[in-house]
Amino acid sequence: MTQKREAVATQIVDNELTCVTRFDFEPGAETGWHRHGHNYVITAITDLHMRLEEQGGAEREVHVKAGEAYFREEGVEHNVINASDQLMSFVEVEFK
């Protein structure tokens, strides 16, 4: 049985306005299921090749190039998995 590997989350800033966290994923590592309690922006440090497990059993692949960013609204629920054979890293900024 293969043991799941967790992404490494390193908190950079956490104050009354924002929370900034860097996530580093070895190949196959994942965040685990979570719900975003705030609007947030992800900025890719490396190219991102993510498999997103979503509510209702849906899965989809998302590719974001290093240096690109995207915004999502509060309430997103998913598990993020590094679907590549390379280290994957991004910075998440949550707006409180």
N, C-alpha and C positions, 0 to 999 in steps of 0.2 A: 504494500500500500504506500503510495507517494504522500509524503507529508507536505502540506501547503506551507509556502514561505510567505511571510508578511513583508510588505514594503516598510522601509525605514522612514519614519516621520520625524523631522527635526524642526522643532518650533523656533522661529526666528524672532517674531514679535507677537505679543499678546497684550493688548490694552483695551480700554473702553471703546475704541473705535474700530479696531481691526485685529485680525489674527493672520499671521503670515507663517506658512509651514512649507518646508522643502520635503518632497517625497522622492526617495531613491528606491528603485525596483531592480532587483536581479532578474534575469530571465525567469518567467513563470511566477514571480512574486505578485501578491495582490494586497489590496487595502482591506479586504473583508467588507461585508455588507454595512452600509452606513447611509444616513439621511443627512443632507446638508441643511442646517438650521439657519443659514444666512445666504444672501446672494454672494457669488464668488467669481473670481477670475483665475484661470490657470495660465501660466506662462511656461512654455516648454524650454528646458535647458538643453535636452538632447532631442533628437527625433523621437516622437512618441508613436508606438504601434500598440494601441490598447484594445483589449477585448472588454467590452462593458456588459456585465450581466445586469439585466434590468428587471423591474417588477413584472410578474406574470410569466417568467421564464424566458423572456426575450433576451437575445444576445446580438451585439453588433460590434463591428470593427471600426475604430476611429484612428485616423492618422493625422498627426500635427507635426509640422516641421519645427526644428529648433529655432527659437526666437519668436515664434508665433504665439498668439494668446487667444483665449475665448472666454466668454461670459456665460454663466448659468444662473438661474434664479433659485431662490430658497425652495426646498422641498424635493430636490432631486434625490432619488434613492437608487443606489447601485453598488456593485463590486467592480473595482478597476483592476485589471490583470495585465501585466506586461506580456504581450503576445509575440515578442521578438526574442532573438537570441543574444541581444545586447543589453547593457545597462540602460535604464530609462529613468530620467529625472525631470521633475517639474516643480515650480513654486506655485502654491495656492494662496491667494489673498481673499480672506472672508471679510465682508463688510458687516459689522455689527449694528 
